[in-house]
Amino acid sequence: MPGRRQSPNNTPTRLRQIALVVKDLEQARRELTHVIGTEVIFEDPAVAQFGLKNFLVPIGGDIIEVVSPVQNNTTAGRLLEKRGDGGYMIIMQTEDAKKRREHIEANQLSKVIWGYENDDVACVQYHPKGLQGGMMVELDSHASTKNNPTPLKDRFSPWHACGPDYAKYSEGMKRTSHLNLEGCVLRLAPGDLGHEAAARRWEEVFGVGRSRDLLAFTNARLGFVRGQDGEREGLVSVTVGVNGTREFHAILDRADKAGLCGDGWINMCGVKFYFTLTGHGQAKL
């Protein structure tokens, strides 16, 4: 791939989950499930320790999470007051998050703010300072096991954020198998024009290979755009692929009837959602 940079420390990494923060959780639930045609597969009681409520919906085997503060003085609440509805976290899946954490800490690349290890799961959240794009970042892993031999390659592999009942939530993932998380775009802070430098920094810290200003995940791409006066730093857009003409046009029709269509995109949770028709030419919204 032209412009590809490959660090010796790069490892295959999957963009597994994007978290959004909103004021009205129920409105977000109605919009996402109705327009996209997905479903809630988990509500995590553990996020109460952060003063939040949430829900998770599948995009095939990947996840859109939506959180909302239910207590004062939360990180999510402060972000909501500052920027309104929009992006909150980028959550990635790598082969060995514990090993990557050791590398990050040994080289003082970023500061760990929270995490845990449990059975085959390692979960690590990093401080957003020094990571352009205005999102909290988490890098997790599931160890290879007999029942989960290829965690990164299996599209519907177990994912700890969805809870303990794999049989239940994996069925929800499979019911949305026509959907694919294709990528997202982050805007830098006003005055920051270094979009390629931002990708280089993420590559250095998290070991995700890149092509110029695009992070090349195993399943998706994450891009950066220059900061702009009057525009907030953070998540600009999410792109979802739709396999099937009928399903694709049904999404557009539901969004139009709900009054959510913008100029080539659908506005939900303060983010521009783009939908592309996969396998059928270049039609998109």
N, C-alpha and C positions, 0 to 999 in steps of 0.2 A: 504494500500500500504506500503510495507516495507520501512523503512527509512523516512516515511512521517513526516514532522513537521507541526503542526497546531497551529498557533498563535491565541490568542483570538481576535486579530484585523484583521485577514484575512477575506477577502470577495471575492466572485466570481468575476473573472476578465478575460476578453477576450483579446487575442492578435489580435487587429483589423487591424493594419496597420504597415508595415515596409517601411521606407523611405530610398532610396538610393541616392547618389550624384554622378554625372558623368560630364565629360567635354563636351561630345557630346550628347545633349538631343535627337536629331533626330535619331542618330544611336541607342540609347537605346530604343527609341520608336519602331523602326523597328524590332529590335531583340526580344524584349519581346512580342510584339503583334504577330509577325510571328511565333516564335518558340513555345510559350505557346498556341497560338490560342486564345488569349484574345483580348481586345479592350480598347481604351481610353474612359473612361466615364466622365472625367472632367479635365479641366485645370483651376486652381484657380488663378484669377487675384489678389487676396489678398496677394499672396506670393511676389508680387513685392515690398511690404514694407520692405522685407528682402533682396532685391536685387536678387531675384530668378525668374526662370520660372519653371513650373512643369507639370506633367501629372499623372493621376491615372488610374490604370488598375485593374479590379476585379479578384480575385481568389475565385470564389463563392461569398460569402457575405463579404469577407475580401479584403484587398487592398494592392497592391504594389504601392508606390508613387516613382517617380523619380524627383529629382530637379537638377538644374544646375544654377550656378551664372551668372548673366548678368551685375553685377556691381563689382567694386573692393572692397576689404576689407570686405567681408562677412564672416560669420562664416563657411558657407558651402565651400566657396572658399579657406579659410585657411586650412580646413580639406582636401580638394582636393589636395592642394599643398603639404601637409604633407604626405598623404597616397595614393593618387590616387583614381580612381573610387572605390566605395565600399559603406559600410553602413553609414547611417546618423542618423536615428532616429528609436526608438521603441515606438510605440503609442498603448496604452492599453485602454480598455474600462472597467470601473467599475460601480458599482451601484450608487455611489454618490461621484463624484470627489471633490466637494466642501467640504464635510465632511472629506474626506481623506486629503485634503490640510490643513484643520484646525488641524488635528492630526499631520501631518508632521511638520507644523510650530510650534505648541505648544511644540513638543519634539525636535525641532531643528535638524530634520533628514536630511533635504535637503533645498536648496534655490530655491525659485520660480524665474524664469527669464522672464516669459511671460504667459499671459492667458487672458481669457475673459469668461463672462457669458452672454448668450443670449437665451431668451425663456426657452426651456427645456435643453439647452446645457451648460455644464461647461467644459472648456478646460484649462489645466494647464501644462506648460512646466517647467522642473526642470533642474538645473545646473548639468552637468555630473560629476563635481568634487565629489569624494567620492563614485561614483557608477561605479564599475568595469565593463569593457566590451567595453569602447570606443564609446558609443553611447549617443546622446541626448535622453532624456526620456520624454514622455508626457503621462499624465493620464487624460482621459476625461470621461464624462458620458452624457447620454441622460436620462432625467427623464421619468418615466412611464406615458404614456398618453392614452387616449381612442384609438387613432389610432396607438399607439406604446406601448402596455401593457407590453411586455416582451423584453426590448431592448437587454439584454444579450443572451436570449434563441432563439430569432427569427433570423435565419441565415441571412435573407435579411433585417434586421431592418434598419431604417434610420441611416445615418452616416454623420455628419455635414461636414466632409472634402470633401465630394463628391458634395457639393453645394446644392442649394435649390430645385432642380427639382427631387424629389424622384421618381416620376413616370418614368422619363427617365433613371436615373442611376440604379434603381432597376431592370429594364429590362436587362441591361447589366450584372448585377450580376447574374441574373437567367440564362442568356445564357451561363454562365460559371459554372453552378451548378455541373458539373462533376469534378470541381477542388476544392481542399480543402487546406487551409494553415495549414500544420501539425506542423511546428516549425522552429526554427533557432538556430544557435550556435554562441556564441561570444567568441573571444579569449581575454584573459587578457593581460596586458602589459608585455613586456619582464621582466623576473625575478619574476613575480607574479605567485606563484604556488597554490594560495588559491581559487580553483574553487568552492569548497563547501562554503567557506566563502563569495564569491561573491553572490551566490544564497541566502545565509542567509541575506546578506545586502539588496538585492532587496526585499526579503520577509518582512524584518523589515520596510522598507520605504514605499512600495507600497501595502502591504497586500496580495501579491500573495502567495498562499500555495506552498510548495516545497517538492520534494522528493530528498534528498541529494543535488546534484548539478543541479537539474532540477527544473525550475519553472513550476508549473502545472496550466496552464490556462484552461478555460472551453473548449477551442477548439484546443489547441496546447500545445507544450512544448518548453521552451527556456533553452538551456544548455550552460555551460561555459567550456572552456578548458584552461589549463594552458598556461601562457605566454611562449614564446619561442624566443630566440635570433635570430634576423634576420627576424622575422615575425611580422607584424603590429598588434597592438591591434585593435579590432573591429569585425565587422560582418564577419564570415567565410563562412557560408552557410545558405541557405533557403531550406526547404523541402516542396514539394507540392505533395499532393495525387491526383491521376487521377483515376476516376471511369469509366472504359471502356477500354477494350483491344485495340480497334481500335484507340481511342483518345490517349492512352498512346504511342503506337508505332508511331503514326503520329508525336508526339512531338519529339521523338528520331530521326525519319527520317529527320525532318526539321532541327534539331540541327546539325545532321551529315552533311547534305548537305551545311549548313552554315559554317562548319568548327569550331564549338563551343564546340565540345565534348572533355572532358578531361578524366581522369582515373576514370570512373564511375560517372562523373558529367558533367554538362553543364555550361560553363563559360559565364556569362552575367553581365554587369555592375560591373565588378571586384569582383563578388561574385560567389561561387559555388552553382548552383541550382541542387538539387537532386529531382528526380521524382519517386514516388512509385506507383505501381499499387494496388489500394485499392480494397478489396473484391475478389481478384483473386490470392491468394497465396502471395509469397514474392518477385516477380520480381520487380526490381527497377533499376533506374539510377540516 
